[in-house]
Every structure is written in C-alpha cells, then in structure tokens.
Amino acid sequence: MARYHLSRPLALAIVRDAILGRRRSFCTDSRALVRGISSLRVIGAIPDFASAHGRRSLHGGWLVTVNHYSRPGFRAWWIPISIASLFSCEMHWVITSTLTFPDFLRSHTVTPLSDWFLPRLACTYGFGSMPPMPPRPQDVAVRARAVREVLRFARSTSHPVIGLAPEGGDSADNRLTLLPPGAGRFIAHLAEIGLTLLPVGAFEADDAFCIRFGPPYNLPADLAADPDARDAHVARLVFRAIADLLPPRLVPSTLFEPRRHEGTK
C-alpha cells in the first residue's frame, strides 16, 4: 500500500500563512507536497488546459470532478494535491468550510476549529468555500451565497479550472455515492457558463495511489427545464463518468456495474 507523509515544515508554513491571511500558490505547494506520496500513478491522458486559450467558443474553462475518498492513514487532501501537482495553472478548488462528525467529542472540538480555519485556508489559496454535507439548517443562506461566488468566479475568470468533489463527503465504506440534491444544478450552471467537464477517479491499487483521467465531455444541450429533473439527470451523468474510472469495489453494484479497466482490482 502506498505511504503518505506530509512535510511538517511546509504544513506549518501553510497554517501560518492561513492564520496571517497571506496568499500562497497551490500549484507550487502541491508539487512539493506530492513528494510525500511513496508511489503516485497517473492513468489516462492528462489534458493540456492551456490548449483552450483563444478558443472560448469551444472551451470556456474546465470543471474537474473527482470522487471523495479517504480511509485510516489516507486523508482526502491528497486527492486535490495530486491532481493540482500535474498542471501548471492555479486550480480553484471548492472545499468544505467545516468538518462535521457524528460523535460528541469531535463535533465539539474539531468542528469549531475547522469552521474557523478552513475558510482562512480557502482564502490563502483563492479557493471556494462551501458549507458541509449533509446540509445543516443554518447553512442554507451561506450555501446559496457560496454557490453564487463560485459562479461569479467562473464568469469573471479567463479559462478557469475549477476542482470539485461533487459527493461532498465520504461514504461509510468509501464507495462512490450519489450526488446530493442541488449538486447537479450547480454543475449544470457551470456548464452553461462554458466549462468542459473532466472526470477523474482517485483510488489505491497495487501499492500505489492512482489518479485516472477520463475523457472530457460536455452536458447535453437539451437538459430538462424542470429544476429537479435537471438536477437528477446531471448528477447521474457526473456519477457515471466518475464511476467508469474506479475499480468495481468502489462503485455500488446496486446502482450499476461500472466498466472494468485494465490494472484495477
């Protein structure tokens, strides 16, 4: 199994700058942090985001969608670190603003601390900050504002590259889960702005951490006008595109059987 080591000096520097409100480059930091992965395997064609420049009619930017995966000994932050390290541009990741837990101790210690720190970390890297899933009643207005801010960023930035784990969190068994309500509508809005979707699968296999890139795609032009139907249809398309990149053990067989890829177990 791959091993993961977070550079303490760099991690402390990141925490310091987040507390002090200093900006950092995630492109630069991810390339340094990714060295802490003992074995990183990249599968599939890595797109050249720069190739879209000057062709706004074809590509207004990119939306990278990836599964949310973690286990004891593996933190989900290695996923955006690994993906961002492969590109020369600054990615605008949408991250949670709070870590939530079912138990009393962590929900009253780690959750308040993360609620204070994660938005500061987002500002340090120029990320989007979104309330956690599942939704909390007090987060409705904050979530709507966060969605508008990401859409505003996409419209105002030339060829944006946005990273998103649309599940919004982990499942109990680390298998891919259906997207929560509203995620499909959010992605549809980004697609309407002109973003091309790039599915990515993140998983561990053969003692390596694997990042598998799928073919870019665009949403159909004839999506349903009904908001709920559109939300469900887009969520299903995005789920399917990511599922096709994962080993069968990480995809619920009750939904459908993913296409099996070479080199996965």
C-alpha positions in Angstrom: 0.0 0.0 0.0 1.2 3.5 -0.8 2.6 5.6 2.1 1.8 9.2 2.7 4.0 11.7 4.5 3.0 15.4 5.0 6.0 17.7 5.1 5.9 19.2 8.6 7.8 22.4 7.7 5.6 23.1 4.7 2.4 22.2 6.6 3.4 24.6 9.4 4.2 27.4 6.8 0.8 26.9 5.2 -1.0 27.0 8.6 0.9 30.2 9.5 0.1 31.9 6.3 -3.6 30.9 6.5 -3.8 32.4 10.0 -2.0 35.6 8.9 -4.1 35.9 5.8 -1.2 35.6 3.4 -1.7 34.2 -0.2 0.1 31.1 -1.4 0.3 29.2 -4.7 -1.4 25.8 -4.5 0.2 25.0 -7.8 3.6 25.4 -6.2 2.7 23.9 -2.8 1.0 20.8 -4.4 4.2 20.0 -6.3 6.2 20.0 -3.1 3.5 18.2 -1.0 3.0 15.4 -3.6 6.5 14.2 -3.0 5.1 12.8 0.3 3.3 10.1 -1.7 5.6 7.0 -1.9 4.0 5.9 -5.3 1.7 8.0 -7.5 0.4 6.5 -10.7 -1.3 8.7 -13.3 -3.5 6.8 -15.7 -5.1 8.2 -18.9 -4.4 11.3 -20.9 -3.6 14.4 -18.9 -5.4 17.3 -20.7 -3.5 20.5 -21.6 -5.6 23.1 -20.0 -3.7 25.8 -21.9 -4.8 24.4 -25.2 -8.2 26.0 -24.7 -6.8 29.5 -24.7 -8.1 31.6 -27.5 -11.0 29.2 -28.2 -13.6 30.4 -25.8 -16.4 29.3 -28.2 -15.2 25.7 -27.6 -14.0 25.8 -24.0 -14.8 28.5 -21.5 -12.7 26.6 -18.9 -12.7 23.3 -17.1 -14.6 21.6 -14.2 -12.6 18.7 -12.7 -14.9 16.3 -10.9 -13.4 13.6 -8.7 -14.6 11.1 -6.1 -14.2 11.9 -2.4 -12.2 9.1 -0.9 -10.4 8.5 2.4 -9.5 5.8 4.9 -7.4 5.5 8.1 -4.0 6.5 7.0 -5.1 8.4 3.9 -6.6 11.9 4.1 -8.8 13.2 1.3 -6.5 16.2 0.9 -4.0 14.0 -1.1 -6.6 14.0 -3.9 -6.5 17.7 -4.8 -2.8 17.8 -4.1 -2.1 15.0 -6.5 -4.3 16.4 -9.3 -3.1 20.0 -8.9 0.5 18.9 -9.0 0.1 17.7 -12.6 -0.8 21.2 -14.0 1.0 24.5 -14.4 -2.1 26.6 -13.7 -3.8 27.6 -10.4 -6.8 25.4 -9.8 -9.8 26.9 -7.9 -10.9 24.0 -5.7 -14.2 24.1 -3.9 -13.6 22.8 -0.4 -15.7 22.4 2.7 -15.8 25.2 5.2 -16.4 22.8 8.2 -15.6 19.3 9.2 -18.5 17.5 10.8 -18.5 14.3 12.9 -21.2 12.1 14.4 -19.6 11.8 17.8 -19.9 14.4 20.6 -16.2 14.9 21.3 -15.0 15.8 17.7 -18.2 17.7 16.9 -17.4 20.0 19.8 -13.7 20.3 19.3 -12.6 19.6 15.7 -15.7 21.0 14.1 -15.5 24.5 15.7 -11.7 24.6 14.9 -12.2 23.7 11.3 -15.1 26.2 11.0 -12.5 28.9 11.9 -9.5 27.6 10.0 -10.8 26.1 6.7 -12.3 29.4 5.3 -8.9 31.0 6.1 -7.1 28.2 4.2 -9.5 28.8 1.3 -8.6 32.5 1.2 -4.9 31.7 1.3 -5.2 29.6 -1.9 -8.1 31.5 -3.6 -10.4 28.5 -3.2 -14.2 28.4 -3.0 -15.6 27.6 0.5 -18.8 25.6 0.7 -20.8 24.5 3.8 -20.5 20.8 4.6 -22.7 17.9 3.5 -25.2 16.8 4.6 -26.7 20.3 4.8 -27.3 21.9 8.2 -30.4 24.1 8.6 -28.2 27.1 9.5 -26.2 26.8 6.3 -29.0 27.3 3.7 -28.2 31.0 3.0 -24.5 30.5 3.3 -24.6 27.7 0.8 -26.6 29.8 -1.7 -24.0 32.6 -1.3 -21.1 30.2 -1.8 -22.6 28.8 -5.0 -23.1 32.4 -6.3 -19.4 33.2 -5.5 -18.1 30.1 -7.4 -20.3 31.0 -10.4 -19.1 34.6 -10.2 -15.5 33.4 -10.2 -16.2 31.2 -13.3 -17.8 34.0 -15.2 -15.1 36.6 -14.3 -12.0 34.5 -14.9 -10.5 33.7 -18.2 -10.4 30.0 -18.7 -11.0 29.0 -15.1 -10.0 25.5 -13.9 -12.3 24.5 -11.0 -11.9 21.4 -8.9 -14.9 19.7 -7.2 -15.6 16.5 -5.3 -19.4 16.6 -6.0 -20.3 13.9 -3.4 -19.5 16.4 -0.7 -18.0 13.8 1.6 -17.1 10.2 2.3 -19.4 7.2 2.5 -19.1 4.6 5.3 -17.5 2.1 3.1 -15.5 4.6 0.8 -17.6 3.6 -2.2 -18.8 6.3 -4.6 -22.2 7.8 -3.6 -24.9 9.5 -5.5 -24.5 13.3 -5.6 -26.6 15.2 -3.0 -29.6 17.3 -4.1 -28.5 20.5 -5.8 -25.1 19.3 -7.0 -26.4 18.5 -10.4 -28.0 22.0 -10.8 -24.7 23.6 -9.6 -22.7 21.7 -12.2 -25.3 22.5 -14.9 -24.8 26.2 -14.1 -21.0 25.9 -14.5 -21.5 24.0 -17.8 -23.8 26.8 -19.1 -21.0 29.3 -18.5 -18.9 27.2 -20.8 -16.9 24.8 -18.6 -16.0 21.4 -20.0 -16.2 18.6 -17.5 -13.2 16.4 -16.8 -13.9 13.3 -14.7 -11.2 11.9 -12.5 -11.1 8.7 -10.4 -8.9 8.5 -7.3 -8.1 5.2 -5.7 -5.4 2.9 -4.3 -4.2 -0.2 -6.2 -1.0 -2.3 -6.5 0.8 -0.3 -3.7 0.2 3.0 -5.5 -2.2 5.9 -5.2 -3.8 6.2 -8.6 -5.3 9.2 -10.5 -7.2 8.1 -13.6 -8.3 10.7 -16.1 -11.3 10.1 -18.2 -12.3 11.8 -21.5 -13.6 15.4 -21.2 -17.3 15.9 -22.0 -20.0 18.5 -22.2 -23.5 18.2 -20.8 -26.3 17.7 -23.4 -27.8 20.9 -24.7 -31.4 19.6 -24.2 -31.4 19.3 -20.5 -34.9 19.3 -18.8 -36.3 22.7 -17.9 -37.7 21.3 -14.6 -35.0 22.1 -12.0 -35.4 18.8 -10.1 -35.3 16.7 -13.2 -32.3 18.6 -14.5 -30.6 18.2 -11.1 -31.1 14.4 -11.1 -30.1 13.9 -14.7 -26.9 15.9 -14.5 -26.0 14.2 -11.1 -26.4 10.8 -12.8 -24.2 11.8 -15.8 -21.4 13.0 -13.5 -21.7 10.0 -11.2 -21.5 7.7 -14.2 -18.4 9.4 -15.7 -16.5 9.1 -12.4 -17.7 5.6 -11.7 -16.3 4.4 -15.0 -12.8 5.4 -13.8 -12.9 3.5 -10.5 -12.3 -0.2 -9.6 -15.6 -2.1 -9.2 -15.0 -2.4 -5.4 -15.5 1.4 -5.1 -18.8 1.6 -7.0 -22.1 0.4 -5.5 -23.2 -2.6 -7.6 -26.8 -1.9 -6.7 -26.8 1.1 -8.9 -25.0 -0.3 -11.9 -21.9 -2.3 -12.8 -19.0 0.0 -13.9 -16.9 -0.7 -16.9 -13.9 -2.6 -15.8 -10.5 -1.1 -16.6 -7.1 -2.7 -17.0 -4.9 -2.6 -14.0 -7.6 -2.1 -11.4 -8.6 -4.6 -8.7 
